Amino acid sequence: MGQADQAPSVNAFSRDRLLGGRVLLDQPKGGYRAGMDAALLAAACPAAPGERVLDVGSGAGAVLVQLAARRPEVQLTGLEREPALAALSQANAALNGMEGRLEALTGDAFRPFTALERAPFDWVLTNPPFFDGEAAIRGPAPARRSAWIADEGLRPWLAFMLKAVKQNGRLVIVHRADRLGDILSGLAEKCGSFAVRPVHAYADEPAKRVLVLAIKSGKAPLRLLPPLVLHDRSGGKHTPEAEAILRGEAALGWD
């Protein structure tokens, strides 16, 4: 067995507890590690019982297992281009007793959606790579490159999501705040009823993230929602609202 074929050592992973300890997640120590963005994305999907959800670029499954714990009657699918991470996502489903309603597929958002051989989904979620090429960022560690850089750019990623969601289905994206214009323009031809929630590290600083909801074929006007503030200046790690989301005690609604 060659070096590339060998299974990673258990020492290459950490086992982390999410949602106040309700969920376990094994993830690589040296690669991209799930954090607040994954927690926000899972909290921002109020899928109804029986609905089907796709997470595009699902990594080790952090969004999937958190959403599965939050919404125990939905069916979840992850799409991940790196086979080792897709396998780890499936293992995390088993670790949490969720394997019956969570599948992790190896695939690429820059290939046609029809290659998945799945019907369009009720919800499509993503925390896409934040940068479109090496020139936009000082080179990340090789193990994190695919999580940070999409060589083909954001627009093809959004086009895949539009193919993956059914008519009147919903897309939810967490991304850098300075990409909001690109997100809206990339979805506007097929989507409407946009809702945007800014995410601020501190209330007195500009938003660094946005959560965007879009409805395929939606017609309602865009809504700019109250911001989520993650930290305050009192010395606590998170604001009470952010802490409740991280612990799974609150969701991020779109009203």
C-alpha positions as CSV (number, residue, x, y, z in Angstrom):
1,M,0.0,0.0,0.0
2,G,1.4,3.4,-1.0
3,Q,1.8,6.4,1.2
4,A,-1.1,8.1,-0.4
5,D,-3.4,5.1,0.1
6,Q,-2.8,4.7,3.8
7,A,-5.6,5.6,6.2
8,P,-4.6,8.7,8.3
9,S,-3.5,8.0,11.8
10,V,-6.1,8.6,14.6
11,N,-3.5,11.1,15.9
12,A,-4.2,13.2,12.8
13,F,-7.7,14.1,14.0
14,S,-9.2,15.8,17.0
15,R,-12.6,14.9,18.4
16,D,-14.5,18.1,19.2
17,R,-17.9,18.6,20.9
18,L,-20.4,20.9,19.3
19,L,-23.9,22.3,20.3
20,G,-23.0,22.2,24.0
21,G,-21.7,18.6,23.7
22,R,-24.7,17.1,21.9
23,V,-22.6,16.4,18.8
24,L,-19.2,14.9,18.2
25,L,-17.0,15.8,15.3
26,D,-13.8,14.2,14.2
27,Q,-11.8,16.7,12.0
28,P,-8.2,17.0,10.8
29,K,-5.8,18.7,13.1
30,G,-3.8,20.2,10.3
31,G,-6.5,21.0,7.7
32,Y,-9.5,23.4,7.7
33,R,-11.3,23.3,11.0
34,A,-15.0,24.0,11.4
35,G,-15.9,26.9,13.6
36,M,-18.4,29.7,13.8
37,D,-19.3,29.8,10.1
38,A,-20.5,26.2,10.2
39,A,-22.5,26.8,13.4
40,L,-24.2,29.8,11.8
41,L,-25.0,27.9,8.6
42,A,-26.6,25.1,10.5
43,A,-28.6,27.5,12.7
44,A,-29.9,29.4,9.6
45,C,-31.7,26.4,8.0
46,P,-35.2,25.9,9.4
47,A,-35.9,22.9,7.2
48,A,-39.3,21.3,7.8
49,P,-39.7,17.5,8.6
50,G,-39.3,15.5,5.4
51,E,-37.4,18.1,3.5
52,R,-34.0,17.3,1.8
53,V,-30.9,19.5,2.4
54,L,-27.7,19.6,0.5
55,D,-24.5,21.1,1.9
56,V,-22.1,22.0,-0.9
57,G,-18.5,21.7,0.2
58,S,-19.3,19.8,3.3
59,G,-15.8,19.0,4.5
60,A,-15.8,16.7,7.6
61,G,-19.5,17.2,8.1
62,A,-19.7,20.0,10.7
63,V,-22.8,21.6,9.2
64,L,-24.5,18.3,8.5
65,V,-24.2,16.8,12.0
66,Q,-25.2,20.1,13.7
67,L,-28.2,20.4,11.4
68,A,-29.1,16.8,11.9
69,A,-29.2,17.4,15.7
70,R,-31.2,20.5,15.3
71,R,-33.7,19.1,12.7
72,P,-34.0,15.4,13.4
73,E,-36.6,14.7,10.7
74,V,-34.8,16.1,7.7
75,Q,-32.7,14.2,5.1
76,L,-29.2,15.5,4.7
77,T,-26.6,15.1,1.9
78,G,-23.1,16.5,1.8
79,L,-21.0,17.1,-1.3
80,E,-17.3,17.1,-0.8
81,R,-14.5,17.0,-3.5
82,E,-11.9,15.4,-1.3
83,P,-12.7,11.7,-0.8
84,A,-11.0,11.5,2.6
85,L,-13.1,14.3,4.0
86,A,-16.3,12.8,2.5
87,A,-15.5,9.5,4.2
88,L,-14.8,11.3,7.5
89,S,-18.2,13.1,7.2
90,Q,-19.9,9.7,6.8
91,A,-17.9,8.4,9.8
92,N,-19.1,11.4,11.8
93,A,-22.7,10.6,10.9
94,A,-22.2,7.1,12.3
95,L,-20.4,8.5,15.4
96,N,-23.5,10.5,16.2
97,G,-26.0,7.8,15.2
98,M,-27.2,9.8,12.2
99,E,-26.1,7.5,9.4
100,G,-29.7,6.5,8.4
101,R,-30.5,10.1,7.3
102,L,-27.2,11.6,6.3
103,E,-25.1,10.7,3.3
104,A,-21.8,12.1,2.2
105,L,-21.0,12.1,-1.5
106,T,-17.7,12.7,-3.2
107,G,-18.2,15.2,-6.0
108,D,-17.3,18.7,-7.3
109,A,-19.4,21.8,-7.4
110,F,-17.6,22.7,-10.6
111,R,-19.1,19.7,-12.4
112,P,-22.7,19.4,-13.6
113,F,-25.3,18.7,-10.9
114,T,-26.7,15.9,-12.9
115,A,-23.5,13.9,-12.2
116,L,-24.8,13.4,-8.6
117,E,-27.9,11.5,-9.9
118,R,-30.1,13.2,-7.3
119,A,-33.3,15.1,-7.5
120,P,-33.1,18.8,-6.7
121,F,-33.2,19.6,-3.0
122,D,-35.5,21.7,-0.9
123,W,-32.5,23.5,0.7
124,V,-29.0,24.0,-0.5
125,L,-26.4,25.4,1.9
126,T,-22.8,26.4,1.5
127,N,-19.8,28.0,3.2
128,P,-17.8,28.3,-0.1
129,P,-14.1,29.0,-0.4
130,F,-13.6,32.6,0.4
131,F,-11.1,33.4,-2.4
132,D,-11.0,33.0,-6.1
133,G,-7.3,32.5,-6.6
134,E,-3.8,32.7,-5.1
135,A,-3.5,36.4,-5.7
136,A,-6.3,37.2,-3.2
137,I,-4.6,35.7,-0.2
138,R,-1.2,34.7,1.1
139,G,-1.0,31.1,0.3
140,P,-2.7,28.9,2.9
141,A,-1.2,25.6,4.2
142,P,-1.7,22.9,1.5
143,A,-4.2,21.0,3.6
144,R,-6.4,24.1,3.8
145,R,-6.1,25.3,0.2
146,S,-9.3,23.7,-1.2
147,A,-11.3,25.1,1.7
148,W,-10.0,28.7,1.1
149,I,-9.5,29.0,-2.6
150,A,-11.9,28.2,-5.5
151,D,-9.8,28.4,-8.6
152,E,-12.9,28.5,-10.8
153,G,-14.4,31.4,-8.8
154,L,-17.6,32.0,-6.9
155,R,-20.0,32.4,-9.8
156,P,-19.8,28.7,-11.1
157,W,-20.3,27.6,-7.4
158,L,-23.5,29.6,-7.2
159,A,-24.6,28.3,-10.6
160,F,-24.2,24.7,-9.3
161,M,-26.4,25.6,-6.3
162,L,-29.1,27.0,-8.6
163,K,-29.2,23.7,-10.4
164,A,-29.2,21.8,-7.2
165,V,-32.3,23.5,-5.6
166,K,-35.8,22.9,-6.7
167,Q,-38.3,25.6,-7.8
168,N,-39.2,27.7,-4.7
169,G,-36.5,26.0,-2.8
170,R,-34.1,28.0,-0.6
171,L,-30.4,28.6,-0.7
172,V,-28.4,29.8,2.3
173,I,-24.8,31.1,2.1
174,V,-22.3,32.3,4.7
175,H,-19.5,34.3,3.1
176,R,-17.3,37.3,3.5
177,A,-19.3,40.6,3.7
178,D,-17.3,42.1,0.9
179,R,-18.6,39.4,-1.5
180,L,-22.3,40.3,-0.9
181,G,-22.5,42.1,-4.2
182,D,-21.1,39.1,-6.0
183,I,-23.5,36.7,-4.3
184,L,-26.6,38.8,-5.1
185,S,-25.6,39.3,-8.7
186,G,-24.7,35.6,-9.2
187,L,-28.2,34.6,-8.0
188,A,-30.4,37.4,-9.1
189,E,-31.3,36.0,-12.5
190,K,-33.0,32.9,-11.0
191,C,-33.7,34.0,-7.4
192,G,-35.4,36.6,-5.4
193,S,-36.9,37.2,-1.9
194,F,-33.4,37.8,-0.6
195,A,-32.7,38.2,3.1
196,V,-29.3,39.4,4.3
197,R,-28.1,39.2,7.9
198,P,-24.8,40.9,8.7
199,V,-22.5,39.2,11.2
200,H,-20.2,41.5,13.2
201,A,-17.3,40.5,15.4
202,Y,-18.1,43.5,17.6
203,A,-21.0,45.9,17.4
204,D,-18.7,48.9,16.7
205,E,-16.9,47.2,13.8
206,P,-18.0,46.6,10.2
207,A,-19.5,43.2,9.4
208,K,-17.0,40.6,8.3
209,R,-19.5,38.0,7.4
210,V,-23.0,37.9,5.8
211,L,-25.7,35.2,5.9
212,V,-27.8,35.3,2.7
213,L,-31.1,33.5,2.1
214,A,-32.4,33.4,-1.5
215,I,-35.5,31.7,-2.9
216,K,-35.5,30.2,-6.4
217,S,-38.1,32.1,-8.4
218,G,-38.8,34.3,-5.3
219,K,-40.3,37.7,-6.1
220,A,-40.4,39.5,-2.7
221,P,-38.2,42.6,-2.1
222,L,-34.8,42.2,-0.5
223,R,-34.8,42.5,3.3
224,L,-31.8,43.6,5.4
225,L,-32.2,41.9,8.8
226,P,-30.9,43.0,12.2
227,P,-27.2,42.0,12.7
228,L,-25.8,39.2,14.7
229,V,-23.0,40.4,17.0
230,L,-20.6,37.7,18.1
231,H,-18.6,39.4,20.9
232,D,-18.8,42.3,23.3
233,R,-16.2,44.3,25.1
234,S,-17.0,42.9,28.6
235,G,-14.5,40.1,28.4
236,G,-16.9,37.3,27.7
237,K,-16.1,35.0,24.8
238,H,-19.4,35.4,23.0
239,T,-22.5,37.5,23.3
240,P,-25.4,35.7,24.9
241,E,-27.1,35.5,21.5
242,A,-24.0,33.9,19.8
243,E,-23.5,31.6,22.7
244,A,-27.1,30.3,22.5
245,I,-26.5,29.6,18.8
246,L,-23.3,27.7,19.4
247,R,-24.9,25.6,22.2
248,G,-27.9,24.8,19.9
249,E,-30.3,26.6,22.2
250,A,-31.3,29.2,19.5
251,A,-31.7,29.3,15.8
252,L,-31.1,32.1,13.3
253,G,-34.5,32.9,11.8
254,W,-35.3,34.9,8.7
255,D,-38.3,36.9,9.9
